[in-house]
Amino acid sequence: MPKILLIEDDPRILTPLKRALELEMHRVDVATDGEMGWNFLQQGDYDVLILDVMLPKLDGLHLCHRLRQQGYSLPVLMLTARDTTLDKVRGLDSGADDYLVKPFELDELHARLRSLLRRNDTQRQPQLHHGALTLDPSTKMVTIAERIVDLTPKEYKLLEHFLSHPTQTFSREQLVERIWGWEDSPESDVVRAHIKGLRHKLRAMGMPDPITTVRGFGYRLSTHV
């Protein structure tokens, strides 16, 4: 059963659209502003995001841009009342996969969702392995010898990034840009704290230190497994 996050602040659209999606056997979480939606995205694993452009606190364009900047690949269907070529270009340039102008027919929305879900199924990333450790991008689950490792979202993203680039060394600045994004730039101590926490959790599961500190350069995936 696909899981959808719907971010829409107009109750005249939100309530009937949520009901229509649930009738199509989708699981639906709802958020009514951009910041609330961002919190949902960091805590949940969704198959599709339906995102209104005009939102309080954080608008849809900036939310979508932040989403892509921090490595989220889930399909995004953007909703807007603006039907101009420039607005469509801005939406697609921010990282949206598709664009639907209000008012829209439910049949068209369902068809576009089916297309995005099919595309997402064919683009699912393969599992990443490092010794006894397995990271599954489709479920956001990390296991060591089939035991689940409980990671925070940032710890997970750090580990996924290192596993995806097993031979590269990354400076603190590169990790800030790729994991946090410059709009949410942390202090260097925060980066070190997250890496320390990740190391501690993996060591506690019996795994050798998965991350090597390269003095003067940054961090890389350890070759000892």
N, C-alpha and C positions, 0 to 999 in steps of 0.2 A: 504493500500500500504506500504510494508516494507521499512524502511529507513536504508540505508547502508552508512557507512563511509569507503572509500577506501583510504588507505595510501600507496602510491607508487611513487617513484621518477623517474622512467624510463618512459618518454612520449610514447615510443613505446608500452608499456604495458598499461599505464594509460588511454590513449585516447580511444583505441578500447574496453578496458574492461568496461569503464564507459558507452560507447554507448551500448554495449551488455547487461549490467545490466538494463539500462533504457528501452531497447526493451522488457525486461522481466517484465516491469511495477514496477521497483524498483525506489525509490527516492535515489539519490546518491550525497553525498558530497565528495569532494576529498581534500587530503592534500599531499604535496610533501616532507615533512620531519617530523621527529618524534615530535618535539616541536609543530609544527603547528597542527598535529593530536591530540596531547594532549589537546591543546586549544579547538579544535572542540568537543572533548569528554566531556569536562567540561561544555560546553555551550549547547550541543544538546542531544537529546534522540534518540539513535540508536538501531536498532534491531540486527544488525550484524556488526562486524568490519572485514574488509579484510585488512591484515597487512603484508607488505613486511618486511623481516628480515633486509636487508641491506639498512639502511636509513641514511641520514645526520642528524646531530645535536643530535638525540636520536634514537638509533637503535631499531628494532622491539622487540627484546628480552627484553630489559630494559623497553620499553614502556609497553609491556604486563605485565611484573612483577609489574610495578608501578600501572597499572590498577587494578590488582587483590589485591594488597596490600591496595589499598584505597577503596575496596569494590564494584567495578564495576563487574557486573555479566553477561554482554552481551556476546554472543558467539563470539569467535575469530577464524577466518580462516587465518592461517599464510601461506604466499607465500615465497618460497626460491628457489634459483638455486642449493642449496647443497643437494645432494641425498645420505646422509649417515645416518646410524642408530644413531650415536652420535648427529648429527644435529637435527634429529627428536626428540630425547629425550630432548635435550636442549629446543627446541621450546615448547614441551608439558609441560616440567617442569616449564617453565616461566608462564604457565597459558593458553596457546592456547588450543582450543577445537578440532581443526583439522589442518591438515598440507598438503599442496599441492606443488609439485615440479614443477618448470618451466623447459621447456615449458609444458603447460597443455592444455587439450581439454576443450572448453567452456562447453560442455555438462556435463563433470565431475564436473566442478566448480559449475554449476547450481544445479546439484544433491546434492552436499555437502551443498550448501546454503539452499536448501529446507529442508534437514535433520536438520540443525542447527536452522532454523526458527521454525520447528515443535517442536524441543526440547525446544526452548525458550518459546513457547506458553504454554507447559505443566508445565514449571517451574516458571511461573510468580508468584510473591509473592502476598499474600493477602493484602488488605488494612489494615493500622494500625490506630487505633482510640484512642483518649484520650479526653473524654468529647465531646465537640462539634467539636473537631479538627479531621480531616481525612487526612492521608497521603497515596497517591496511588503510590507505587513503579513502576508500569507499565507506568505511565504518568509523574512521578516526580512532581506531583501537590499536593499542600497542601491547604486545605480549612478549614475555620471555619464557621460553620452554612451556608455552601454552598457558602461562599465568598472566593475568591482566595487570598492566602497570597503570596506576592512576596518576595522570599528568594534568597540569593546568594547560589552558589553551596555548600560552606562550611557550611552555616547555615542549608541548607537542610540536609546535611549528618550528622551533629550533631543531629538534631531533629530525623532523621530516626534511628540513633544509640540509642538514649535514648528511643524511642518508642519500639524498638526491644528488649530492655533489661530493662523493666519497674521497676524491683526491685533492680537493681545493681547500685552501686556508682562507678564512674570512676575518677581517678586522672588525673591531667593535662597530665602527661606522657603517660597514657593509651590513652587519647584522641588524643594526638599527633601521637602516633603509629598507631591508627586505622583510624583516619580521614585524617591526613596529610601524614603519612608515615615518617620514619626516614630520608629518602633521601631529604625530603622537610620540615625539622623540623623548626617550627616557635618558636618565643620567647613566654614566658608564657603570656605576655601582649596581644599577638595576639589571643591566645585561649580565654582569658577573654573578649576581644573586640568582638569576634564572638558570644560568649554566651550572652553578653550584647545586641548586635544587635538583636539576635534571640528573647530574652525576650521582648525587646522594640516593635518589630513588632507584636508579638502575643498579648501583652497587648493592643496595639493600636486597635486590632480587638475585644477587649472586653473579652479576655480570662485571667483568673487568671494566675499568674506566673507559667509557666509550668516546670521550672527547679529549684530545691532546691540546695543551696550551703551547703555542709556538711563540716563544718570547720575542717581543718586538714586532710581531706580525698579527697575532690573533689566535684563532681556534680552528681545529680541523678534526675530522673523524679519526679516531684511533685505529691503527692497523692491528692492534692486539684484540683478538676476539676469542 
